[in-house]
Amino acid sequence: MISFEVQGDFSKTKIFLDKSKDFSKKALTKSRIRSIAEAGVKALADKTPVRTGKTASSWSYDIETKDGEIIVNWNNSNVVNHVNIAVILQYGHATRNGGYVVGTDYINPALKSVFDTMAADMWRVVVSS
């Protein structure tokens, strides 16, 4: 038979969670969200494989709020023959002669630094509140 005894409660955890539940209002101001979105555009442009530079210079963003959520969409407008070039650079594509060009994962590493910075900023707001 196994038994154990526990003392204490989750009062400190509850206080922390109660204080931090509205942290996004403090951490994610409109200017901060724009700053994050612009950092994402720069990171994507810097990491995009370059042949002509058109795909790298075609990054943009839009910000939408929906059901209390803030959504940042990064977009690339370099489309040739109905094919988004940023997508085929990322995932690869078939060629006309039956070959295949392997994609290069450049989007995830580019945005990782942006997400890490954003998470660190939000964490600082949570623990300081």
Residue frames as a rotation matrix with the C-alpha (Angstrom) as fourth column:
MET 1
0.581 0.814 0.000 0.00
0.814 -0.581 0.000 0.00
0.000 0.000 -1.000 0.00
ILE 2
-0.607 -0.718 0.341 1.24
0.724 -0.676 -0.135 3.48
0.328 0.165 0.930 -0.92
SER 3
0.599 0.770 -0.220 0.07
0.799 -0.557 0.228 6.58
0.053 -0.312 -0.949 0.87
PHE 4
-0.585 -0.761 0.280 1.15
0.708 -0.648 -0.282 10.18
0.396 0.033 0.917 1.02
GLU 5
0.335 0.625 -0.705 0.20
0.860 -0.508 -0.041 13.33
-0.384 -0.593 -0.708 2.81
VAL 6
-0.297 -0.360 0.884 0.17
0.742 -0.670 -0.024 16.83
0.601 0.649 0.466 1.35
GLN 7
0.039 0.276 -0.960 0.24
0.791 -0.595 -0.139 20.11
-0.610 -0.754 -0.242 3.19
GLY 8
-0.751 -0.312 -0.582 -0.45
0.020 -0.892 0.452 23.55
-0.660 0.328 0.675 1.75
ASP 9
0.390 0.887 0.249 -2.58
0.468 0.043 -0.883 24.77
-0.794 0.460 -0.398 -1.08
PHE 10
-0.180 -0.398 0.900 -2.37
0.983 -0.099 0.153 26.51
0.028 0.912 0.409 -4.41
SER 11
0.641 0.540 -0.546 -3.06
0.601 -0.795 -0.080 30.00
-0.477 -0.276 -0.834 -3.08
LYS 12
-0.097 -0.744 -0.661 0.20
-0.101 -0.653 0.751 31.49
-0.990 0.140 -0.012 -4.41
THR 13
-0.825 -0.146 0.547 -0.41
0.476 0.342 0.810 29.90
-0.305 0.928 -0.213 -7.80
LYS 14
0.134 0.961 0.241 -3.97
0.990 -0.119 -0.076 31.22
-0.044 0.248 -0.968 -7.84
ILE 15
0.511 -0.010 -0.859 -2.78
0.245 -0.957 0.156 34.75
-0.824 -0.290 -0.487 -6.98
PHE 16
-0.564 -0.804 -0.188 -0.16
-0.037 -0.202 0.979 34.59
-0.825 0.559 0.084 -9.74
LEU 17
-0.688 0.345 0.639 -2.69
0.724 0.396 0.565 33.37
-0.057 0.851 -0.522 -12.31
ASP 18
0.423 0.874 -0.240 -5.28
0.854 -0.473 -0.217 35.95
-0.303 -0.114 -0.946 -11.27
LYS 19
0.235 -0.419 -0.877 -2.71
-0.014 -0.904 0.428 38.74
-0.972 -0.088 -0.218 -11.67
SER 20
-0.692 -0.711 -0.126 -1.48
-0.160 -0.020 0.987 37.47
-0.704 0.703 -0.100 -15.02
LYS 21
-0.189 0.646 0.739 -4.75
0.757 0.575 -0.310 36.64
-0.625 0.501 -0.598 -16.77
ASP 22
0.857 0.515 -0.026 -5.04
0.395 -0.688 -0.610 40.16
-0.331 0.512 -0.792 -18.15
PHE 23
0.040 -0.951 -0.307 -1.35
0.262 -0.287 0.922 40.52
-0.964 -0.117 0.238 -18.97
SER 24
-0.272 -0.179 0.945 -1.96
0.944 0.142 0.299 40.55
-0.187 0.974 0.130 -22.72
LYS 25
0.758 0.586 0.285 -3.69
0.622 -0.781 -0.050 43.92
0.193 0.215 -0.957 -22.40
LYS 26
0.748 -0.563 -0.352 -0.53
-0.157 -0.665 0.731 45.30
-0.645 -0.491 -0.585 -20.83
ALA 27
-0.146 -0.920 0.363 1.99
0.177 0.337 0.925 43.46
-0.973 0.199 0.114 -23.00
LEU 28
-0.484 -0.015 0.875 0.31
0.836 0.286 0.468 43.62
-0.257 0.958 -0.125 -26.38
THR 29
0.038 0.413 -0.910 -0.32
0.001 -0.911 -0.413 47.27
-0.999 0.015 -0.035 -27.08
LYS 30
0.918 0.363 0.159 -1.02
0.166 0.011 -0.986 48.25
-0.360 0.932 -0.050 -30.68
SER 31
0.602 -0.753 -0.265 2.46
-0.790 -0.514 -0.334 49.67
0.115 0.410 -0.905 -31.09
ARG 32
-0.221 -0.688 0.692 4.04
-0.706 0.602 0.373 46.52
-0.673 -0.406 -0.618 -29.61
ILE 33
0.373 0.421 0.827 2.05
0.247 0.814 -0.526 44.28
-0.895 0.400 0.200 -31.94
ARG 34
0.987 -0.051 -0.151 3.12
-0.159 -0.396 -0.904 46.40
-0.013 0.917 -0.399 -34.94
SER 35
0.232 -0.968 0.093 6.70
-0.963 -0.215 0.160 46.20
-0.135 -0.127 -0.983 -33.74
ILE 36
-0.147 -0.205 0.968 6.49
-0.257 0.952 0.163 42.39
-0.955 -0.225 -0.193 -33.52
ALA 37
0.723 0.504 0.472 4.88
0.322 0.359 -0.876 42.19
-0.611 0.786 0.097 -36.96
GLU 38
0.852 -0.454 -0.261 7.55
-0.509 -0.602 -0.615 44.44
0.121 0.657 -0.744 -38.49
ALA 39
-0.078 -0.887 0.455 10.31
-0.861 0.290 0.419 42.40
-0.503 -0.359 -0.786 -36.83
GLY 40
0.172 0.234 0.957 8.75
0.137 0.956 -0.259 39.33
-0.975 0.176 0.132 -38.45
VAL 41
0.984 0.178 0.026 8.80
0.062 -0.202 -0.977 40.96
-0.169 0.963 -0.210 -41.89
LYS 42
0.462 -0.881 -0.108 12.46
-0.885 -0.449 -0.125 41.89
0.061 0.153 -0.986 -41.44
ALA 43
-0.175 -0.521 0.835 13.40
-0.581 0.739 0.340 38.42
-0.795 -0.426 -0.432 -40.20
LEU 44
0.512 0.447 0.734 11.57
0.309 0.701 -0.643 36.77
-0.802 0.556 0.220 -43.09
ALA 45
0.967 -0.176 -0.183 13.17
-0.247 -0.490 -0.836 39.09
0.058 0.854 -0.517 -45.64
ASP 46
0.195 -0.967 0.165 16.62
-0.968 -0.163 0.193 38.44
-0.159 -0.198 -0.967 -44.16
LYS 47
-0.320 -0.309 0.896 16.19
-0.398 0.902 0.169 34.64
-0.860 -0.302 -0.412 -44.19
THR 48
0.753 0.651 0.092 14.44
-0.170 0.328 -0.929 34.25
-0.635 0.684 0.358 -47.55
PRO 49
-0.060 -0.774 0.630 16.67
0.667 0.439 0.603 32.50
-0.743 0.457 0.489 -50.09
VAL 50
0.374 0.136 -0.917 17.74
-0.298 -0.919 -0.258 35.11
-0.878 0.370 -0.304 -52.62
ARG 51
-0.080 -0.385 0.919 18.03
0.894 0.381 0.238 34.73
-0.442 0.840 0.314 -56.35
THR 52
-0.174 0.078 0.982 16.49
0.666 -0.725 0.176 37.95
0.726 0.684 0.075 -57.60
GLY 53
-0.968 -0.164 -0.188 15.47
0.248 -0.557 -0.792 39.38
0.026 -0.814 0.580 -54.22
LYS 54
-0.534 0.823 0.194 11.84
-0.422 -0.458 0.783 39.76
0.733 0.336 0.591 -55.25
THR 55
0.229 0.635 -0.738 10.49
0.395 0.632 0.667 37.17
0.890 -0.444 -0.107 -52.81
ALA 56
-0.403 -0.473 -0.783 12.54
0.903 -0.065 -0.426 38.58
0.151 -0.879 0.453 -49.94
SER 57
-0.999 -0.022 -0.049 11.24
0.029 -0.990 -0.137 42.09
-0.045 -0.138 0.989 -50.62
SER 58
-0.485 0.873 -0.053 7.61
-0.245 -0.077 0.966 40.94
0.839 0.482 0.252 -50.97
TRP 59
-0.502 0.289 -0.815 6.89
0.790 0.537 -0.296 40.23
0.352 -0.792 -0.498 -47.29
SER 60
-0.486 0.429 0.761 4.16
-0.444 -0.872 0.208 42.18
0.753 -0.237 0.615 -45.48
TYR 61
-0.886 0.264 -0.381 1.83
0.461 0.579 -0.673 41.68
0.043 -0.772 -0.634 -42.55
ASP 62
-0.242 0.816 0.525 -1.69
-0.332 -0.578 0.746 42.36
0.912 0.006 0.411 -41.44
ILE 63
-0.999 -0.036 -0.015 -3.12
0.006 0.226 -0.974 42.38
0.039 -0.973 -0.225 -37.94
GLU 64
-0.216 0.976 0.003 -6.65
-0.262 -0.061 0.963 41.28
0.941 0.208 0.269 -37.15
THR 65
-0.874 0.089 0.477 -8.58
-0.462 0.145 -0.875 40.99
-0.148 -0.985 -0.086 -33.93
LYS 66
-0.181 0.801 -0.570 -11.22
-0.512 0.418 0.750 38.32
0.840 0.428 0.335 -33.71
ASP 67
0.656 0.571 -0.494 -13.10
0.112 0.573 0.812 36.98
0.746 -0.588 0.312 -30.69
GLY 68
0.939 -0.280 0.201 -10.65
-0.292 -0.336 0.895 38.64
-0.183 -0.899 -0.397 -28.31
GLU 69
0.415 -0.830 0.373 -7.63
0.676 0.556 0.483 37.22
-0.608 0.052 0.792 -30.12
ILE 70
0.509 -0.388 -0.768 -4.94
-0.618 -0.786 -0.012 39.19
-0.599 0.481 -0.640 -31.89
ILE 71
0.581 -0.254 0.773 -3.73
0.544 0.828 -0.136 37.52
-0.606 0.499 0.620 -35.08
VAL 72
0.131 -0.617 -0.776 -0.66
-0.650 -0.644 0.403 38.57
-0.748 0.452 -0.485 -37.04
ASN 73
0.761 0.092 0.642 -0.55
0.400 0.712 -0.576 37.21
-0.511 0.696 0.505 -40.59
TRP 74
-0.204 -0.836 -0.510 2.68
-0.351 -0.424 0.835 37.44
-0.914 0.349 -0.207 -42.54
ASN 75
0.769 0.556 0.315 2.12
0.169 0.299 -0.939 37.45
-0.616 0.776 0.136 -46.28
ASN 76
-0.497 -0.861 -0.105 4.29
0.082 -0.167 0.983 37.22
-0.864 0.480 0.154 -49.36
SER 77
0.445 0.782 -0.436 2.94
-0.270 -0.347 -0.898 38.75
-0.854 0.517 0.057 -52.55
ASN 78
-0.430 -0.642 -0.634 5.44
-0.834 0.013 0.552 37.24
-0.346 0.766 -0.541 -55.00
VAL 79
0.197 0.598 0.777 3.13
-0.017 0.795 -0.607 35.02
-0.980 0.106 0.167 -57.06
VAL 80
-0.550 -0.380 -0.743 4.10
-0.768 -0.120 0.630 33.64
-0.329 0.917 -0.226 -60.47
ASN 81
-0.548 0.432 -0.717 1.56
-0.432 0.587 0.684 31.66
0.717 0.684 -0.135 -62.54
HIS 82
0.486 0.854 0.189 -0.73
-0.524 0.111 0.844 31.35
0.700 -0.509 0.501 -59.49
VAL 83
0.479 -0.414 -0.774 2.14
0.664 0.748 0.011 29.91
0.574 -0.519 0.633 -57.39
ASN 84
0.938 -0.201 0.281 3.36
-0.334 -0.734 0.591 31.68
0.088 -0.648 -0.756 -54.28
ILE 85
0.353 -0.891 -0.284 7.15
-0.179 0.234 -0.956 31.57
0.918 0.389 -0.077 -54.57
ALA 86
-0.246 -0.426 0.871 7.72
-0.920 -0.182 -0.348 31.83
0.307 -0.886 -0.347 -50.81
VAL 87
0.545 0.553 0.630 5.70
-0.720 0.694 0.013 28.63
-0.430 -0.461 0.776 -50.34
ILE 88
0.961 -0.180 -0.209 7.58
0.019 0.798 -0.602 26.59
0.275 0.574 0.771 -52.93
LEU 89
0.020 -0.974 0.224 10.90
-0.491 -0.205 -0.847 27.82
0.871 -0.093 -0.483 -51.55
GLN 90
-0.134 0.009 0.991 9.79
-0.988 0.082 -0.134 26.57
-0.082 -0.997 -0.002 -48.12
TYR 91
0.353 0.471 0.809 8.25
-0.525 0.815 -0.245 23.23
-0.775 -0.338 0.534 -49.14
GLY 92
-0.701 -0.637 0.322 9.85
-0.049 0.494 0.868 22.40
-0.712 0.592 -0.377 -52.48
HIS 93
0.352 0.822 -0.447 8.27
-0.603 -0.166 -0.780 21.75
-0.716 0.544 0.438 -55.84
ALA 94
0.296 -0.163 0.941 8.23
0.600 0.799 -0.051 19.51
-0.743 0.579 0.334 -58.88
THR 95
-0.457 -0.476 -0.751 9.91
-0.369 -0.667 0.647 20.62
-0.810 0.573 0.130 -62.09
ARG 96
0.351 0.644 -0.680 8.64
-0.867 -0.052 -0.496 20.34
-0.354 0.763 0.540 -65.66
ASN 97
-0.064 -0.466 -0.882 11.03
-0.786 0.568 -0.243 17.52
0.615 0.678 -0.403 -66.51
GLY 98
0.603 0.435 -0.669 9.88
-0.011 0.842 0.539 15.32
0.798 -0.317 0.512 -63.64
GLY 99
-0.461 -0.834 -0.305 12.49
0.410 0.105 -0.906 16.39
0.787 -0.542 0.294 -61.13
TYR 100
0.695 0.633 -0.340 12.01
0.590 -0.232 0.774 17.79
0.411 -0.738 -0.535 -57.69
VAL 101
-0.259 -0.706 0.659 13.54
-0.031 -0.675 -0.737 20.81
0.965 -0.212 0.153 -55.98
VAL 102
-0.095 0.156 -0.983 13.82
0.912 0.409 -0.023 20.26
0.398 -0.899 -0.182 -52.23
GLY 103
0.680 0.439 0.588 12.47
0.171 -0.874 0.455 23.07
0.713 -0.209 -0.669 -50.09
THR 104
-0.559 -0.823 -0.099 14.44
0.408 -0.169 -0.897 24.99
0.722 -0.542 0.431 -47.48
ASP 105
0.428 0.709 -0.560 12.89
0.850 -0.105 0.517 25.60
0.308 -0.697 -0.647 -44.08
TYR 106
-0.670 -0.662 0.336 13.61
0.538 -0.745 -0.396 29.29
0.512 -0.084 0.855 -43.72
ILE 107
0.003 0.764 0.645 10.27
-0.172 -0.635 0.753 30.58
0.985 -0.114 0.129 -42.42
ASN 108
0.789 0.348 -0.506 10.26
0.368 0.392 0.843 28.73
0.491 -0.852 0.181 -39.08
PRO 109
-0.043 -0.856 -0.515 13.83
0.999 -0.023 -0.044 29.71
0.026 -0.516 0.856 -38.12
ALA 110
-0.629 -0.169 0.759 13.17
0.325 -0.944 0.059 33.30
0.706 0.284 0.649 -39.16
LEU 111
0.176 0.823 0.540 10.07
-0.305 -0.476 0.825 33.62
0.936 -0.310 0.167 -37.00
LYS 112
0.375 -0.077 -0.924 11.48
0.727 0.642 0.242 31.63
0.575 -0.763 0.297 -34.05
SER 113
-0.683 -0.696 -0.219 13.58
0.690 -0.518 -0.505 34.58
0.238 -0.496 0.835 -32.91
VAL 114
-0.593 0.565 0.574 10.54
-0.353 -0.823 0.445 36.87
0.724 0.061 0.688 -33.18
PHE 115
0.461 0.816 -0.350 8.39
-0.050 0.418 0.907 34.46
0.886 -0.400 0.233 -31.15
ASP 116
0.038 -0.532 -0.846 11.14
0.896 0.393 -0.207 33.99
0.443 -0.750 0.491 -28.54
THR 117
-0.898 -0.365 0.247 11.48
0.262 -0.893 -0.366 37.76
0.354 -0.264 0.897 -28.09
MET 118
-0.221 0.911 0.349 7.70
-0.477 -0.413 0.776 38.17
0.851 0.005 0.526 -27.88
ALA 119
0.498 0.400 -0.769 7.41
0.367 0.706 0.605 35.39
0.785 -0.584 0.205 -25.28
ALA 120
-0.382 -0.729 -0.569 10.22
0.871 -0.079 -0.484 36.88
0.308 -0.680 0.665 -23.19
ASP 121
-0.840 0.124 0.528 8.59
-0.137 -0.990 0.015 40.32
0.525 -0.059 0.849 -23.31
MET 122
0.179 0.983 0.031 5.22
-0.392 0.042 0.919 38.95
0.902 -0.177 0.393 -22.25
TRP 123
0.295 -0.124 -0.947 6.79
0.708 0.694 0.130 36.88
0.642 -0.709 0.292 -19.47
ARG 124
-0.793 -0.607 -0.046 8.47
0.504 -0.612 -0.609 40.02
0.342 -0.507 0.791 -18.09
VAL 125
-0.492 0.698 0.520 5.06
-0.551 -0.712 0.435 41.71
0.674 -0.073 0.735 -17.96
VAL 126
0.426 0.691 -0.585 3.49
0.005 0.644 0.765 38.69
0.905 -0.329 0.271 -16.25
VAL 127
0.099 -0.434 -0.895 6.08
0.882 0.455 -0.123 38.41
0.461 -0.777 0.428 -13.50
SER 128
-0.886 -0.448 0.124 6.27
0.352 -0.821 -0.450 42.16
0.303 -0.355 0.884 -12.91
SER 129
-0.281 0.857 0.432 2.50
-0.338 -0.510 0.791 42.57
0.898 0.076 0.433 -12.45
